[in-house]
């Protein structure tokens, strides 16, 4: 082979490996069982603008689609993902060392409120056509409320995704059937309801916004299933707020920790030195040369989400009614000839479709309009636009869009309606 051809071949291989590494980097803390599948492509294709993954232990049959996420592996392998976090605000005095007796006391405040969550799915025999149920995977959950004979558990959406039945395993060995009150793929959270008959403890939420890097935290959950239920691992807050890309269109904020988060830990508690739940463990980075990078959803974001799930059974998000594509993905000819932009324009999002009778249609948005800002905030990609809509605005709000149409800039006011799909 010509040396130059060999060099080109090596360059192509290196480029492919680098690209693949980007997709493999973030994986759910979840699962043990047959061949390993990469999580990120599953998330990207199944959400188009949302979500995270987490740690569950998967059994025999189907994959637990997380938007969400569920990744499978052999019993000696682990899969892992990431999630969102909190903000550290005003500086405060924090103890980075906790003595042994204090740790025991802290764990005792929460441990019995951490439960196992079993995802039971219907399986059909391909030969006989008979249907039966079997456990497809397990994760963790946290009991956060108890009233009127009912107890409520928060867990990850990907832990219960696809379930026909959900069973909760309590610290005293009792098992309770649970119903899904509400679930949301974008935040990767779900709320379960069950009888409070055997519930011995309810966890208390703390403020994740008070966390600082270096602070001691503990993770409690069921790594690898019930065999290791309520396992406690100790670590620190590695970063109080870390923006984590979980798809091409969505980033989440997450608490980064080096406390061990393993398959089955998804939905479990990350607690501070006061025994308060400051995060819901959800993901970790899964790479051969990476250790101790796990992520938990911050309690300050978890609480309003689960409150809305309990009230409405879903999360209501603002909706424009458009299809979007990043300008940076378009050819120079398309930018110039169809959009009236310069060939080197790389920022903004182009409207590809406008849904009839939608907010965008009522506002006068048109196909080929290029959105470059919303309420004065620069829009470089469709992810920027969704992030702003979903975190800064609500249904009924009016936003101002800076738009280029045929190369000329104009401002369009648009009243947001309720989201109907994952476009924007």
Secondary structure, 3 states (H helix, E strand, C coil): CCHHHHHHHHHHHHHHHHHHHHHHCEEECCCCCCCCCCCHHHHHHHHCCCCCCCCCEECCCCCCCCCCCCCCCCCCCCCCCCCCCCCCCCCCCCCCCCCHHHHHHHHHHHHHHEEEEEEEEEEECCCCCCEEEEEEEEEEEEEEEEECCEEEEEECHHHHCCCCEEEEECCCCCEEEEEEEEEECCCCEEEEEEECCCCCCCCCECCHHHCCCCCEEEEEECCCCHHHCCEEEEEEEEEEEEEEEEECCEEEEEEEECCCCCCCCCCCEEECCCCCEEEEEEEEECCCCCCCCEEEEEHHHHHHHHHHHHHHCCCCCEECCEEEEEHHHCCHHHHHHCCCCCCCCCCCEEEEEECCCCHHHHHCCCCCCEEEEECCEECCCHHHHHHHHHHHCCCCCEEEEEEEECCEEEEEEEECEECCCCCC
